[in-house]
């Protein structure tokens, strides 16, 4: 997807419905999505294989969006606190569209943000602007200035 200043952000939408149905032998309305904001130097591609929260969300019928900050994976540019916040808004909009497409616009969708470590910056920004319905901050920090 394109950022507001012309860079590319790589993201992955992982639908939960089929996984939930296999695990629970039941149908589910998978209209909820969690956007995971990676820890420092965390690649979305690695998160797919080593993230216990990914399994938790998918097993409970919650779609997951993983994305790479600028300069990681196939995302272009150089990461910064400012670009991470701005890019999180672009990813959120994309996640909402993908979730609505996955349920054919039949019901209202809910989008959450899960920020891990430095990802707390992007996730808490989404919470601050009122974009997300749910915010989970995991081992993050209270201020970027407090990081040694």
N, CA, C and O atoms as a GROMACS GRO file, in nm:
protein
  592
    1UNK      N    1   0.084  -0.118   0.000
    1UNK     CA    2   0.000   0.000   0.000
    1UNK      C    3   0.088   0.123   0.000
    1UNK      O    4   0.205   0.117   0.038
    2UNK      N    5   0.033   0.235  -0.043
    2UNK     CA    6   0.108   0.360  -0.051
    2UNK      C    7   0.085   0.445   0.073
    2UNK      O    8  -0.026   0.454   0.124
    3UNK      N    9   0.193   0.508   0.121
    3UNK     CA   10   0.181   0.601   0.232
    3UNK      C   11   0.143   0.739   0.177
    3UNK      O   12   0.140   0.760   0.056
    4UNK      N   13   0.113   0.831   0.267
    4UNK     CA   14   0.074   0.965   0.225
    4UNK      C   15   0.189   1.043   0.164
    4UNK      O   16   0.168   1.141   0.093
    5UNK      N   17   0.314   0.998   0.192
    5UNK     CA   18   0.430   1.070   0.137
    5UNK      C   19   0.504   0.988   0.031
    5UNK      O   20   0.621   1.014   0.004
    6UNK      N   21   0.436   0.891  -0.028
    6UNK     CA   22   0.490   0.823  -0.146
    6UNK      C   23   0.574   0.698  -0.123
    6UNK      O   24   0.635   0.649  -0.218
    7UNK      N   25   0.578   0.646  -0.002
    7UNK     CA   26   0.652   0.522   0.023
    7UNK      C   27   0.556   0.403   0.016
    7UNK      O   28   0.434   0.421   0.013
    8UNK      N   29   0.612   0.284   0.014
    8UNK     CA   30   0.534   0.160   0.009
    8UNK      C   31   0.544   0.089   0.144
    8UNK      O   32   0.651   0.080   0.203
    9UNK      N   33   0.430   0.039   0.191
    9UNK     CA   34   0.425  -0.039   0.314
    9UNK      C   35   0.373  -0.178   0.278
    9UNK      O   36   0.271  -0.193   0.211
   10UNK      N   37   0.446  -0.278   0.324
   10UNK     CA   38   0.406  -0.417   0.301
   10UNK      C   39   0.322  -0.465   0.420
   10UNK      O   40   0.359  -0.445   0.535
   11UNK      N   41   0.210  -0.529   0.390
   11UNK     CA   42   0.123  -0.581   0.495
   11UNK      C   43   0.063  -0.714   0.450
   11UNK      O   44   0.053  -0.744   0.332
   12UNK      N   45   0.023  -0.792   0.550
   12UNK     CA   46  -0.039  -0.923   0.527
   12UNK      C   47  -0.168  -0.930   0.605
   12UNK      O   48  -0.171  -0.898   0.724
   13UNK      N   49  -0.276  -0.971   0.538
   13UNK     CA   50  -0.405  -0.993   0.604
   13UNK      C   51  -0.422  -1.143   0.622
   13UNK      O   52  -0.428  -1.217   0.524
   14UNK      N   53  -0.431  -1.189   0.746
   14UNK     CA   54  -0.445  -1.331   0.776
   14UNK      C   55  -0.588  -1.356   0.823
   14UNK      O   56  -0.621  -1.326   0.938
   15UNK      N   57  -0.674  -1.412   0.737
   15UNK     CA   58  -0.813  -1.435   0.775
   15UNK      C   59  -0.825  -1.549   0.876
   15UNK      O   60  -0.752  -1.648   0.867
   16UNK      N   61  -0.917  -1.534   0.970
   16UNK     CA   62  -0.929  -1.631   1.079
   16UNK      C   63  -1.039  -1.734   1.059
   16UNK      O   64  -1.034  -1.839   1.122
   17UNK      N   65  -1.137  -1.709   0.974
   17UNK     CA   66  -1.257  -1.792   0.969
   17UNK      C   67  -1.227  -1.940   0.949
   17UNK      O   68  -1.276  -2.023   1.025
   18UNK      N   69  -1.148  -1.974   0.848
   18UNK     CA   70  -1.124  -2.116   0.820
   18UNK      C   71  -1.049  -2.184   0.933
   18UNK      O   72  -1.079  -2.298   0.969
   19UNK      N   73  -0.950  -2.115   0.989
   19UNK     CA   74  -0.874  -2.173   1.100
   19UNK      C   75  -0.965  -2.196   1.221
   19UNK      O   76  -0.957  -2.301   1.285
   20UNK      N   77  -1.050  -2.100   1.253
   20UNK     CA   78  -1.142  -2.113   1.364
   20UNK      C   79  -1.237  -2.230   1.341
   20UNK      O   80  -1.261  -2.311   1.431
   21UNK      N   81  -1.290  -2.238   1.221
   21UNK     CA   82  -1.386  -2.344   1.190
   21UNK      C   83  -1.322  -2.482   1.201
   21UNK      O   84  -1.387  -2.577   1.247
   22UNK      N   85  -1.195  -2.495   1.158
   22UNK     CA   86  -1.124  -2.623   1.174
   22UNK      C   87  -1.100  -2.656   1.320
   22UNK      O   88  -1.116  -2.771   1.362
   23UNK      N   89  -1.062  -2.556   1.399
   23UNK     CA   90  -1.028  -2.579   1.540
   23UNK      C   91  -1.152  -2.606   1.625
   23UNK      O   92  -1.145  -2.684   1.721
   24UNK      N   93  -1.265  -2.543   1.593
   24UNK     CA   94  -1.382  -2.552   1.680
   24UNK      C   95  -1.500  -2.623   1.616
   24UNK      O   96  -1.605  -2.637   1.679
   25UNK      N   97  -1.486  -2.667   1.493
   25UNK     CA   98  -1.593  -2.734   1.420
   25UNK      C   99  -1.722  -2.650   1.425
   25UNK      O  100  -1.831  -2.703   1.449
   26UNK      N  101  -1.707  -2.521   1.403
   26UNK     CA  102  -1.822  -2.430   1.407
   26UNK      C  103  -1.794  -2.311   1.317
   26UNK      O  104  -1.679  -2.274   1.293
   27UNK      N  105  -1.900  -2.252   1.267
   27UNK     CA  106  -1.888  -2.132   1.185
   27UNK      C  107  -1.872  -2.009   1.275
   27UNK      O  108  -1.915  -2.009   1.390
   28UNK      N  109  -1.810  -1.904   1.219
   28UNK     CA  110  -1.793  -1.780   1.295
   28UNK      C  111  -1.801  -1.662   1.200
   28UNK      O  112  -1.763  -1.670   1.083
   29UNK      N  113  -1.850  -1.551   1.253
   29UNK     CA  114  -1.845  -1.425   1.181
   29UNK      C  115  -1.709  -1.364   1.214
   29UNK      O  116  -1.688  -1.317   1.326
   30UNK      N  117  -1.618  -1.364   1.119
   30UNK     CA  118  -1.482  -1.314   1.143
   30UNK      C  119  -1.474  -1.168   1.100
   30UNK      O  120  -1.404  -1.134   1.004
   31UNK      N  121  -1.546  -1.083   1.172
   31UNK     CA  122  -1.549  -0.942   1.140
   31UNK      C  123  -1.464  -0.856   1.231
   31UNK      O  124  -1.476  -0.734   1.230
   32UNK      N  125  -1.379  -0.920   1.309
   32UNK     CA  126  -1.290  -0.847   1.398
   32UNK      C  127  -1.146  -0.873   1.355
   32UNK      O  128  -1.110  -0.984   1.316
   33UNK      N  129  -1.065  -0.768   1.361
   33UNK     CA  130  -0.927  -0.778   1.316
   33UNK      C  131  -0.835  -0.708   1.414
   33UNK      O  132  -0.868  -0.603   1.468
   34UNK      N  133  -0.719  -0.769   1.437
   34UNK     CA  134  -0.615  -0.710   1.522
   34UNK      C  135  -0.496  -0.675   1.433
   34UNK      O  136  -0.444  -0.760   1.362
   35UNK      N  137  -0.454  -0.549   1.439
   35UNK     CA  138  -0.336  -0.502   1.368
   35UNK      C  139  -0.219  -0.514   1.466
   35UNK      O  140  -0.217  -0.446   1.569
   36UNK      N  141  -0.123  -0.599   1.434
   36UNK     CA  142  -0.008  -0.617   1.521
   36UNK      C  143   0.104  -0.523   1.476
   36UNK      O  144   0.147  -0.526   1.361
   37UNK      N  145   0.150  -0.441   1.570
   37UNK     CA  146   0.260  -0.348   1.545
   37UNK      C  147   0.386  -0.409   1.606
   37UNK      O  148   0.395  -0.425   1.728
   38UNK      N  149   0.479  -0.444   1.522
   38UNK     CA  150   0.596  -0.524   1.558
   38UNK      C  151   0.688  -0.458   1.661
   38UNK      O  152   0.689  -0.336   1.677
   39UNK      N  153   0.766  -0.541   1.730
   39UNK     CA  154   0.872  -0.488   1.815
   39UNK      C  155   0.988  -0.436   1.728
   39UNK      O  156   0.986  -0.452   1.606
   40UNK      N  157   1.086  -0.376   1.791
   40UNK     CA  158   1.202  -0.324   1.721
   40UNK      C  159   1.268  -0.434   1.638
   40UNK      O  160   1.289  -0.545   1.687
   41UNK      N  161   1.300  -0.404   1.514
   41UNK     CA  162   1.363  -0.498   1.420
   41UNK      C  163   1.277  -0.622   1.397
   41UNK      O  164   1.329  -0.726   1.359
   42UNK      N  165   1.147  -0.611   1.419
   42UNK     CA  166   1.057  -0.724   1.399
   42UNK      C  167   1.000  -0.723   1.259
   42UNK      O  168   0.930  -0.630   1.220
   43UNK      N  169   1.029  -0.826   1.184
   43UNK     CA  170   0.976  -0.840   1.049
   43UNK      C  171   0.840  -0.912   1.055
   43UNK      O  172   0.824  -1.009   1.130
   44UNK      N  173   0.745  -0.866   0.978
   44UNK     CA  174   0.614  -0.931   0.972
   44UNK      C  175   0.628  -1.077   0.930
   44UNK      O  176   0.555  -1.163   0.978
   45UNK      N  177   0.722  -1.104   0.841
   45UNK     CA  178   0.741  -1.241   0.794
   45UNK      C  179   0.782  -1.334   0.909
   45UNK      O  180   0.741  -1.450   0.912
   46UNK      N  181   0.862  -1.285   1.001
   46UNK     CA  182   0.905  -1.366   1.116
   46UNK      C  183   0.790  -1.380   1.215
   46UNK      O  184   0.774  -1.486   1.276
   47UNK      N  185   0.712  -1.275   1.233
   47UNK     CA  186   0.600  -1.279   1.327
   47UNK      C  187   0.501  -1.390   1.292
   47UNK      O  188   0.434  -1.445   1.380
   48UNK      N  189   0.493  -1.424   1.164
   48UNK     CA  190   0.400  -1.530   1.122
   48UNK      C  191   0.438  -1.665   1.180
   48UNK      O  192   0.353  -1.755   1.189
   49UNK      N  193   0.564  -1.681   1.219
   49UNK     CA  194   0.609  -1.811   1.266
   49UNK      C  195   0.648  -1.813   1.414
   49UNK      O  196   0.675  -1.920   1.469
   50UNK      N  197   0.652  -1.696   1.480
   50UNK     CA  198   0.700  -1.696   1.618
   50UNK      C  199   0.620  -1.603   1.708
   50UNK      O  200   0.677  -1.538   1.795
   51UNK      N  201   0.492  -1.596   1.688
   51UNK     CA  202   0.411  -1.503   1.764
   51UNK      C  203   0.295  -1.576   1.829
   51UNK      O  204   0.200  -1.616   1.761
   52UNK      N  205   0.303  -1.595   1.960
   52UNK     CA  206   0.196  -1.666   2.030
   52UNK      C  207   0.063  -1.591   2.023
   52UNK      O  208  -0.043  -1.653   2.027
   53UNK      N  209   0.069  -1.459   2.013
   53UNK     CA  210  -0.055  -1.383   2.001
   53UNK      C  211  -0.121  -1.405   1.866
   53UNK      O  212  -0.244  -1.400   1.857
   54UNK      N  213  -0.044  -1.427   1.764
   54UNK     CA  214  -0.100  -1.456   1.633
   54UNK      C  215  -0.189  -1.581   1.642
   54UNK      O  216  -0.302  -1.579   1.595
   55UNK      N  217  -0.138  -1.686   1.703
   55UNK     CA  218  -0.217  -1.809   1.721
   55UNK      C  219  -0.341  -1.781   1.806
   55UNK      O  220  -0.450  -1.828   1.775
   56UNK      N  221  -0.324  -1.705   1.913
   56UNK     CA  222  -0.437  -1.673   2.002
   56UNK      C  223  -0.549  -1.605   1.924
   56UNK      O  224  -0.664  -1.648   1.930
   57UNK      N  225  -0.516  -1.500   1.851
   57UNK     CA  226  -0.619  -1.426   1.778
   57UNK      C  227  -0.685  -1.513   1.672
   57UNK      O  228  -0.808  -1.518   1.663
   58UNK      N  229  -0.606  -1.580   1.591
   58UNK     CA  230  -0.663  -1.662   1.485
   58UNK      C  231  -0.749  -1.775   1.539
   58UNK      O  232  -0.855  -1.805   1.484
   59UNK      N  233  -0.705  -1.839   1.649
   59UNK     CA  234  -0.782  -1.948   1.708
   59UNK      C  235  -0.916  -1.902   1.765
   59UNK      O  236  -1.008  -1.981   1.778
   60UNK      N  237  -0.926  -1.774   1.799
   60UNK     CA  238  -1.051  -1.720   1.850
   60UNK      C  239  -1.131  -1.644   1.745
   60UNK      O  240  -1.223  -1.570   1.778
   61UNK      N  241  -1.094  -1.663   1.619
   61UNK     CA  242  -1.172  -1.607   1.510
   61UNK      C  243  -1.147  -1.460   1.482
   61UNK      O  244  -1.232  -1.392   1.425
   62UNK      N  245  -1.030  -1.410   1.523
   62UNK     CA  246  -0.995  -1.270   1.500
   62UNK      C  247  -0.891  -1.265   1.389
   62UNK      O  248  -0.783  -1.324   1.403
   63UNK      N  249  -0.922  -1.196   1.281
   63UNK     CA  250  -0.826  -1.180   1.172
   63UNK      C  251  -0.704  -1.104   1.224
   63UNK      O  252  -0.713  -1.032   1.324
   64UNK      N  253  -0.592  -1.120   1.156
   64UNK     CA  254  -0.469  -1.051   1.197
   64UNK      C  255  -0.409  -0.981   1.076
   64UNK      O  256  -0.406  -1.034   0.966
   65UNK      N  257  -0.360  -0.859   1.101
   65UNK     CA  258  -0.282  -0.786   1.002
   65UNK      C  259  -0.142  -0.770   1.058
   65UNK      O  260  -0.123  -0.720   1.169
   66UNK      N  261  -0.044  -0.812   0.980
   66UNK     CA  262   0.097  -0.792   1.012
   66UNK      C  263   0.152  -0.697   0.908
   66UNK      O  264   0.114  -0.703   0.791
   67UNK      N  265   0.242  -0.608   0.950
   67UNK     CA  266   0.298  -0.512   0.853
   67UNK      C  267   0.442  -0.482   0.889
   67UNK      O  268   0.486  -0.496   1.003
   68UNK      N  269   0.515  -0.439   0.787
   68UNK     CA  270   0.656  -0.403   0.804
   68UNK      C  271   0.671  -0.252   0.807
   68UNK      O  272   0.616  -0.181   0.724
   69UNK      N  273   0.746  -0.205   0.907
   69UNK     CA  274   0.779  -0.064   0.912
   69UNK      C  275   0.864  -0.029   0.790
   69UNK      O  276   0.916  -0.118   0.722
   70UNK      N  277   0.879   0.098   0.763
   70UNK     CA  278   0.964   0.143   0.653
   70UNK      C  279   1.105   0.084   0.671
   70UNK      O  280   1.160   0.080   0.781
   71UNK      N  281   1.160   0.039   0.559
   71UNK     CA  282   1.295  -0.018   0.561
   71UNK      C  283   1.301  -0.164   0.599
   71UNK      O  284   1.409  -0.223   0.596
   72UNK      N  285   1.188  -0.225   0.634
   72UNK     CA  286   1.184  -0.367   0.669
   72UNK      C  287   1.104  -0.443   0.564
   72UNK      O  288   1.008  -0.390   0.508
   73UNK      N  289   1.144  -0.566   0.536
   73UNK     CA  290   1.075  -0.645   0.435
   73UNK      C  291   1.071  -0.570   0.303
   73UNK      O  292   1.172  -0.517   0.258
   74UNK      N  293   0.953  -0.566   0.243
   74UNK     CA  294   0.938  -0.494   0.116
   74UNK      C  295   0.881  -0.354   0.134
   74UNK      O  296   0.830  -0.294   0.039
   75UNK      N  297   0.889  -0.300   0.256
   75UNK     CA  298   0.847  -0.162   0.278
   75UNK      C  299   0.965  -0.069   0.247
   75UNK      O  300   1.078  -0.098   0.285
   76UNK      N  301   0.937   0.040   0.179
   76UNK     CA  302   1.044   0.132   0.141
   76UNK      C  303   1.058   0.244   0.243
   76UNK      O  304   0.968   0.268   0.324
   77UNK      N  305   1.173   0.311   0.239
   77UNK     CA  306   1.195   0.426   0.325
   77UNK      C  307   1.276   0.392   0.449
   77UNK      O  308   1.332   0.283   0.461
   78UNK      N  309   1.280   0.486   0.540
   78UNK     CA  310   1.354   0.473   0.666
   78UNK      C  311   1.256   0.495   0.780
   78UNK      O  312   1.183   0.593   0.780
   79UNK      N  313   1.253   0.404   0.879
   79UNK     CA  314   1.158   0.420   0.988
   79UNK      C  315   1.194   0.537   1.080
   79UNK      O  316   1.311   0.571   1.096
   80UNK      N  317   1.092   0.596   1.138
   80UNK     CA  318   1.108   0.700   1.239
   80UNK      C  319   0.980   0.699   1.322
   80UNK      O  320   0.879   0.645   1.278
   81UNK      N  321   0.983   0.758   1.440
   81UNK     CA  322   0.859   0.765   1.518
   81UNK      C  323   0.745   0.832   1.440
   81UNK      O  324   0.631   0.786   1.446
   82UNK      N  325   0.777   0.938   1.370
   82UNK     CA  326   0.673   1.009   1.295
   82UNK      C  327   0.616   0.924   1.182
   82UNK      O  328   0.495   0.918   1.163
   83UNK      N  329   0.705   0.858   1.107
   83UNK     CA  330   0.656   0.776   0.995
   83UNK      C  331   0.581   0.653   1.047
   83UNK      O  332   0.484   0.610   0.985
   84UNK      N  333   0.624   0.596   1.159
   84UNK     CA  334   0.553   0.480   1.215
   84UNK      C  335   0.410   0.518   1.252
   84UNK      O  336   0.317   0.440   1.228
   85UNK      N  337   0.392   0.636   1.310
   85UNK     CA  338   0.256   0.680   1.346
   85UNK      C  339   0.172   0.702   1.221
   85UNK      O  340   0.059   0.655   1.213
   86UNK      N  341   0.227   0.774   1.124
   86UNK     CA  342   0.152   0.802   1.000
   86UNK      C  343   0.120   0.674   0.924
   86UNK      O  344   0.010   0.656   0.872
   87UNK      N  345   0.217   0.584   0.917
   87UNK     CA  346   0.196   0.459   0.845
   87UNK      C  347   0.094   0.370   0.915
   87UNK      O  348   0.020   0.297   0.849
   88UNK      N  349   0.089   0.376   1.048
   88UNK     CA  350  -0.010   0.297   1.122
   88UNK      C  351  -0.151   0.338   1.081
   88UNK      O  352  -0.240   0.252   1.073
   89UNK      N  353  -0.173   0.465   1.054
   89UNK     CA  354  -0.304   0.510   1.009
   89UNK      C  355  -0.338   0.452   0.872
   89UNK      O  356  -0.452   0.411   0.848
   90UNK      N  357  -0.241   0.447   0.783
   90UNK     CA  358  -0.262   0.389   0.650
   90UNK      C  359  -0.292   0.239   0.662
   90UNK      O  360  -0.382   0.188   0.595
   91UNK      N  361  -0.217   0.171   0.745
   91UNK     CA  362  -0.237   0.027   0.766
   91UNK      C  363  -0.375   0.002   0.828
   91UNK      O  364  -0.445  -0.091   0.789
   92UNK      N  365  -0.414   0.085   0.924
   92UNK     CA  366  -0.546   0.071   0.985
   92UNK      C  367  -0.656   0.082   0.880
   92UNK      O  368  -0.746  -0.001   0.875
   93UNK      N  369  -0.649   0.185   0.795
   93UNK     CA  370  -0.750   0.202   0.690
   93UNK      C  371  -0.756   0.081   0.598
   93UNK      O  372  -0.864   0.036   0.560
   94UNK      N  373  -0.638   0.029   0.562
   94UNK     CA  374  -0.631  -0.089   0.476
   94UNK      C  375  -0.691  -0.210   0.548
   94UNK      O  376  -0.766  -0.287   0.488
   95UNK      N  377  -0.658  -0.227   0.676
   95UNK     CA  378  -0.710  -0.340   0.754
   95UNK      C  379  -0.862  -0.335   0.763
   95UNK      O  380  -0.929  -0.438   0.755
   96UNK      N  381  -0.915  -0.216   0.780
   96UNK     CA  382  -1.060  -0.202   0.789
   96UNK      C  383  -1.126  -0.240   0.656
   96UNK      O  384  -1.227  -0.310   0.654
   97UNK      N  385  -1.069  -0.192   0.546
   97UNK     CA  386  -1.123  -0.228   0.413
   97UNK      C  387  -1.117  -0.379   0.390
   97UNK      O  388  -1.213  -0.439   0.343
   98UNK      N  389  -1.001  -0.440   0.423
   98UNK     CA  390  -0.985  -0.585   0.403
   98UNK      C  391  -1.085  -0.664   0.489
   98UNK      O  392  -1.141  -0.764   0.443
   99UNK      N  393  -1.106  -0.619   0.612
   99UNK     CA  394  -1.200  -0.688   0.700
   99UNK      C  395  -1.342  -0.676   0.647
   99UNK      O  396  -1.416  -0.774   0.645
  100UNK      N  397  -1.380  -0.557   0.602
  100UNK     CA  398  -1.514  -0.537   0.546
  100UNK      C  399  -1.533  -0.623   0.421
  100UNK      O  400  -1.640  -0.679   0.401
  101UNK      N  401  -1.429  -0.632   0.338
  101UNK     CA  402  -1.436  -0.719   0.218
  101UNK      C  403  -1.454  -0.865   0.258
  101UNK      O  404  -1.527  -0.938   0.192
  102UNK      N  405  -1.387  -0.908   0.366
  102UNK     CA  406  -1.391  -1.049   0.405
  102UNK      C  407  -1.528  -1.092   0.453
  102UNK      O  408  -1.561  -1.211   0.449
  103UNK      N  409  -1.610  -0.996   0.500
  103UNK     CA  410  -1.746  -1.029   0.544
  103UNK      C  411  -1.851  -0.969   0.452
  103UNK      O  412  -1.968  -0.960   0.488
  104UNK      N  413  -1.808  -0.927   0.334
  104UNK     CA  414  -1.897  -0.871   0.232
  104UNK      C  415  -1.979  -0.753   0.283
  104UNK      O  416  -2.092  -0.731   0.239
  105UNK      N  417  -1.922  -0.678   0.377
  105UNK     CA  418  -1.989  -0.560   0.428
  105UNK      C  419  -2.118  -0.587   0.502
  105UNK      O  420  -2.199  -0.496   0.520
  106UNK      N  421  -2.140  -0.713   0.548
  106UNK     CA  422  -2.267  -0.751   0.608
  106UNK      C  423  -2.289  -0.696   0.748
  106UNK      O  424  -2.402  -0.666   0.785
  107UNK      N  425  -2.185  -0.683   0.825
  107UNK     CA  426  -2.198  -0.636   0.963
  107UNK      C  427  -2.087  -0.537   0.993
  107UNK      O  428  -1.988  -0.526   0.921
  108UNK      N  429  -2.107  -0.466   1.102
  108UNK     CA  430  -2.004  -0.372   1.144
  108UNK      C  431  -1.880  -0.450   1.190
  108UNK      O  432  -1.891  -0.551   1.259
  109UNK      N  433  -1.765  -0.401   1.150
  109UNK     CA  434  -1.640  -0.466   1.189
  109UNK      C  435  -1.576  -0.388   1.303
  109UNK      O  436  -1.602  -0.269   1.323
  110UNK      N  437  -1.491  -0.457   1.377
  110UNK     CA  438  -1.415  -0.395   1.485
  110UNK      C  439  -1.267  -0.422   1.460
  110UNK      O  440  -1.227  -0.533   1.425
  111UNK      N  441  -1.187  -0.317   1.479
  111UNK     CA  442  -1.043  -0.327   1.455
  111UNK      C  443  -0.971  -0.289   1.583
  111UNK      O  444  -1.002  -0.188   1.646
  112UNK      N  445  -0.872  -0.371   1.621
  112UNK     CA  446  -0.790  -0.342   1.737
  112UNK      C  447  -0.645  -0.326   1.696
  112UNK      O  448  -0.607  -0.361   1.584
  113UNK      N  449  -0.564  -0.275   1.788
  113UNK     CA  450  -0.419  -0.263   1.765
  113UNK      C  451  -0.348  -0.328   1.883
  113UNK      O  452  -0.383  -0.308   1.999
  114UNK      N  453  -0.246  -0.405   1.850
  114UNK     CA  454  -0.163  -0.473   1.949
  114UNK      C  455  -0.019  -0.429   1.924
  114UNK      O  456   0.042  -0.468   1.824
  115UNK      N  457   0.033  -0.348   2.014
  115UNK     CA  458   0.168  -0.298   1.998
  115UNK      C  459   0.265  -0.369   2.091
  115UNK      O  460   0.241  -0.378   2.212
  116UNK      N  461   0.374  -0.421   2.034
  116UNK     CA  462   0.477  -0.490   2.112
  116UNK      C  463   0.603  -0.404   2.113
  116UNK      O  464   0.653  -0.366   2.007
  117UNK      N  465   0.654  -0.372   2.231
  117UNK     CA  466   0.776  -0.293   2.247
  117UNK      C  467   0.764  -0.162   2.170
  117UNK      O  468   0.674  -0.083   2.198
  118UNK      N  469   0.852  -0.138   2.076
  118UNK     CA  470   0.849  -0.013   1.999
  118UNK      C  471   0.718   0.000   1.920
  118UNK      O  472   0.678   0.110   1.884
  119UNK      N  473   0.653  -0.114   1.893
  119UNK     CA  474   0.523  -0.112   1.825
  119UNK      C  475   0.415  -0.044   1.906
  119UNK      O  476   0.311  -0.007   1.853
  120UNK      N  477   0.441  -0.027   2.037
  120UNK     CA  478   0.347   0.046   2.121
  120UNK      C  479   0.328   0.189   2.075
  120UNK      O  480   0.222   0.248   2.097
  121UNK      N  481   0.430   0.245   2.013
  121UNK     CA  482   0.422   0.382   1.961
  121UNK      C  483   0.312   0.391   1.855
  121UNK      O  484   0.225   0.477   1.863
  122UNK      N  485   0.316   0.303   1.756
  122UNK     CA  486   0.218   0.305   1.648
  122UNK      C  487   0.079   0.267   1.700
  122UNK      O  488  -0.020   0.330   1.664
  123UNK      N  489   0.074   0.164   1.784
  123UNK     CA  490  -0.056   0.117   1.835
  123UNK      C  491  -0.122   0.222   1.924
  123UNK      O  492  -0.241   0.249   1.911
  124UNK      N  493  -0.044   0.283   2.014
  124UNK     CA  494  -0.104   0.383   2.104
  124UNK      C  495  -0.146   0.508   2.026
  124UNK      O  496  -0.240   0.577   2.065
  125UNK      N  497  -0.077   0.537   1.916
  125UNK     CA  498  -0.119   0.648   1.831
  125UNK      C  499  -0.258   0.620   1.775
  125UNK      O  500  -0.344   0.709   1.772
  126UNK      N  501  -0.281   0.497   1.729
  126UNK     CA  502  -0.414   0.462   1.677
  126UNK      C  503  -0.519   0.475   1.785
  126UNK      O  504  -0.632   0.518   1.758
  127UNK      N  505  -0.484   0.439   1.908
  127UNK     CA  506  -0.576   0.456   2.019
  127UNK      C  507  -0.601   0.603   2.051
  127UNK      O  508  -0.714   0.643   2.078
  128UNK      N  509  -0.496   0.682   2.048
  128UNK     CA  510  -0.507   0.825   2.081
  128UNK      C  511  -0.599   0.899   1.985
  128UNK      O  512  -0.673   0.988   2.026
  129UNK      N  513  -0.594   0.863   1.857
  129UNK     CA  514  -0.678   0.932   1.759
  129UNK      C  515  -0.818   0.870   1.748
  129UNK      O  516  -0.900   0.914   1.668
  130UNK      N  517  -0.844   0.766   1.828
  130UNK     CA  518  -0.976   0.705   1.829
  130UNK      C  519  -1.005   0.614   1.712
  130UNK      O  520  -1.121   0.586   1.682
  131UNK      N  521  -0.902   0.566   1.645
  131UNK     CA  522  -0.922   0.480   1.527
  131UNK      C  523  -0.964   0.339   1.565
  131UNK      O  524  -1.046   0.279   1.496
  132UNK      N  525  -0.908   0.285   1.672
  132UNK     CA  526  -0.929   0.144   1.704
  132UNK      C  527  -1.037   0.125   1.812
  132UNK      O  528  -1.062   0.213   1.893
  133UNK      N  529  -1.098   0.007   1.808
  133UNK     CA  530  -1.199  -0.030   1.908
  133UNK      C  531  -1.135  -0.095   2.030
  133UNK      O  532  -1.197  -0.103   2.136
  134UNK      N  533  -1.012  -0.142   2.015
  134UNK     CA  534  -0.944  -0.213   2.123
  134UNK      C  535  -0.795  -0.186   2.111
  134UNK      O  536  -0.740  -0.183   2.000
  135UNK      N  537  -0.729  -0.167   2.223
  135UNK     CA  538  -0.586  -0.140   2.225
  135UNK      C  539  -0.518  -0.229   2.327
  135UNK      O  540  -0.557  -0.233   2.443
  136UNK      N  541  -0.414  -0.301   2.282
  136UNK     CA  542  -0.336  -0.388   2.370
  136UNK      C  543  -0.190  -0.350   2.355
  136UNK      O  544  -0.132  -0.362   2.247
  137UNK      N  545  -0.129  -0.304   2.464
  137UNK     CA  546   0.012  -0.265   2.463
  137UNK      C  547   0.090  -0.367   2.542
  137UNK      O  548   0.061  -0.393   2.659
  138UNK      N  549   0.190  -0.426   2.479
  138UNK     CA  550   0.264  -0.538   2.534
  138UNK      C  551   0.412  -0.503   2.549
  138UNK      O  552   0.482  -0.485   2.450
  139UNK      N  553   0.457  -0.492   2.672
  139UNK     CA  554   0.598  -0.465   2.702
  139UNK      C  555   0.650  -0.343   2.625
  139UNK      O  556   0.757  -0.346   2.564
  140UNK      N  557   0.572  -0.238   2.631
  140UNK     CA  558   0.612  -0.115   2.562
  140UNK      C  559   0.667  -0.016   2.664
  140UNK      O  560   0.711  -0.058   2.771
  141UNK      N  561   0.667   0.111   2.637
  141UNK     CA  562   0.729   0.212   2.721
  141UNK      C  563   0.637   0.332   2.731
  141UNK      O  564   0.546   0.347   2.650
  142UNK      N  565   0.660   0.416   2.829
  142UNK     CA  566   0.570   0.530   2.849
  142UNK      C  567   0.609   0.651   2.765
  142UNK      O  568   0.526   0.739   2.743
  143UNK      N  569   0.733   0.656   2.720
  143UNK     CA  570   0.779   0.770   2.642
  143UNK      C  571   0.898   0.729   2.556
  143UNK      O  572   0.987   0.658   2.604
  144UNK      N  573   0.901   0.772   2.431
  144UNK     CA  574   1.016   0.739   2.346
  144UNK      C  575   1.142   0.804   2.402
  144UNK      O  576   1.252   0.752   2.381
  145UNK      N  577   1.127   0.916   2.472
  145UNK     CA  578   1.242   0.982   2.532
  145UNK      C  579   1.300   0.902   2.649
  145UNK      O  580   1.415   0.922   2.688
  146UNK      N  581   1.218   0.810   2.704
  146UNK     CA  582   1.266   0.732   2.819
  146UNK      C  583   1.352   0.613   2.777
  146UNK      O  584   1.408   0.544   2.862
  147UNK      N  585   1.364   0.589   2.647
  147UNK     CA  586   1.447   0.478   2.600
  147UNK      C  587   1.593   0.520   2.602
  147UNK      O  588   1.629   0.621   2.540
  148UNK      N  589   1.679   0.445   2.673
  148UNK     CA  590   1.821   0.484   2.680
  148UNK      C  591   1.893   0.471   2.547
  148UNK      O  592   2.012   0.500   2.538
   0.00000   0.00000   0.00000
